[in-house]
Amino acid sequence: MKPPTRAGPAVVVMGVTGAGKTTVAAELSVRLGHVCLDADVLHPAANIAKMRSGVPLTDADRAPWLDAVAHWIDANPHSVIACSALRRRYRDRLRAAKTPLWFAHLDPPPDVLRDRLRNRAGHFMPASLLPDQLATLEPLDRDEAGAAFHDVGDPARIADAILTSIPGGLTVTS
């Protein structure tokens, strides 16, 4: 049997560190049968070293990374991408891809984020950068394709909400 295909935009699961982007993106990609990217893997080593040491990235640091993510999206148009996409201009840079994008902004309360980061092991992003990310975050504007999700529960329930929120939906066929 051929894997499912979908019509519609690539989905970018966005938000600050600890929001659950990777977990929810993985759940969505399994349901849709499409490739999933944790955009963190495309960060250059210098960006990872900077974050690991607790230094926030600058726009100049992010620019080549965002370009790499946009290029990856165009090479994989039927995909789900976990990417912080914190500012409008970062999302605009991703939209430079030819592939239509729909943004699912995971937005749990700060206390939930702090608890998650306190219990997270093995990730290069330290909890000390959460305040900077929260200050940098620009919620989706009305003219941006996407929606915010404040649910902090089960990733499957969040994936359900995302799938039902995309205008026109995502069509899964076999």
N, C-alpha and C positions, 0 to 999 in steps of 0.2 A: 504494500500500500504506500502511496506517495505521501510525504509529510504534508500537514495542513498548510494552506497558504492563507494570506489575509489581504484584503484590500484596505487601503486607508493609509494614514500617516505612520511614520516611525514614531514611537513613543519615547520621550525623554522623561525619565523619573528624576526629578530635581529636588534640591533642598540642601540644608546645611549638614555638616558632619553629624552622624548619629541619627538622622531622620529615618533611616531604613531603606534608602535608595536601592542598594544592592540586593537586599532581600526581596523587596517588592518587584524590582525589575526581573529578577530570576523567576519569581512566581508568574509574572505576566508572560515571560518568554516561553515557559513550559506550557502554559495554557494555549498560547498561539502557535507553538512549534517553530519559533523563530530564534535566531541568534541573539544573544545578549552580550552587551559590552559593559563592563565596569570601566568607565572612562579613566579611572585612576591609573590603569595599566599603561595608558599612553603618556602619562607625565614623564618628562625627562628626569634623569637621575638628580639633576641639580634642584628641581622643584621638590622632589621627595625629600632630599637632604634638608632643604630649607624648612619644609613643614615639620619634618621629624625633629628639628632643633627648636621648633616653636616659633618660627618666623613666618608671618603671613606672606602669601604670594602677592606680588604686584600685578597690575594689569599687563605689564610687559612680560612678566613670568608666564602668565596665563595664555597670552596670545598664540604662541606656536602650538600649545597644547590644544586649545580650542580649534585651531585650524586642523590639527591632526584628527580630532574627534569628528569634525564636519567631513573631512575626507573619508574617514572610516564609514560614516553614515551613508555617503554616496556609494561606497563599495558594497554596502549591506543595507539596502533600502527597507527591507522587511525585517526590522529589528526593534529591540528594546534597549535603551541606553540609560545607565545610571550615571548621572553627571550633575555636579552641584549647580551649574548654570545660575549663579546667584544674582547676577545683574542683568538688566535688560540688554545692555550692549554685548554681554557674553552670549545671551540667547540669540541676539541678532547675528552674531558671528557664526553660531551653529546653523542658523537659518540660511546662511550663505550656501549651505549644501543645497543641491537640487531636489533633494527628497523632502516632501512636506513633513513637518514636525508637529507633534501635539505634546504639550508639557503637562505632566502630572506633578504638581508641587506638593511634596509631603511636608506637612507643617505641624509637627507635634509641639506641645508646650515646652518651654525651656527646661522646666524641672525634669520632664521625661528625657529630654536630650542629655542632660547632665547625668542622670542615672544610667542611661545606656552607655555613655562614654566612660563612666567610672567602672563599668563592668566589661568593657570591650578590651580584648587582648589581641596583640599581633598586628595592629594597624598603625601605619606611620603617622596618622593625624592625631596629635595630642589633644586632650580635652581643653587645654589652655587656649586653643585657637577658636573655640566655640564662640566666645564673645565677639571676636573679630568677624566671624562668619555671620553671626546674627546682625551685626552692624552693617555689613556689606549687602545682605540680602535685600533685594528689591522684589516684592511680590509681582506676580503676573499682572500686566496692564490689561485693561478691558479688550484691547485690540489684539492680544496675543492668544493664539489657539491653545487652550488648556484650562485647567481648573486646580484649585487647592483642595487638599485632603487633610483634615485635622485628626482623623482617626488614629489611635495609637494601638489598636488591637491587632488581631490576627492578620498577617499579610495576605491570606487568601481573601478575607473580607475587603481589605483595601483594594486588592486586584479586582474584585467584583465591582467595587464602586468606580474604579477607573474605567473598566471596560464598558460600563453602562453610561459613563459621562461623556464619552467621545461622540460628538455630533455625527450622526450617520453610523455610529458604531464601528466595530472592527468585525469584518466578516471572516469567519473561520470556516474553511471548507476542507473536505478530505479528498 
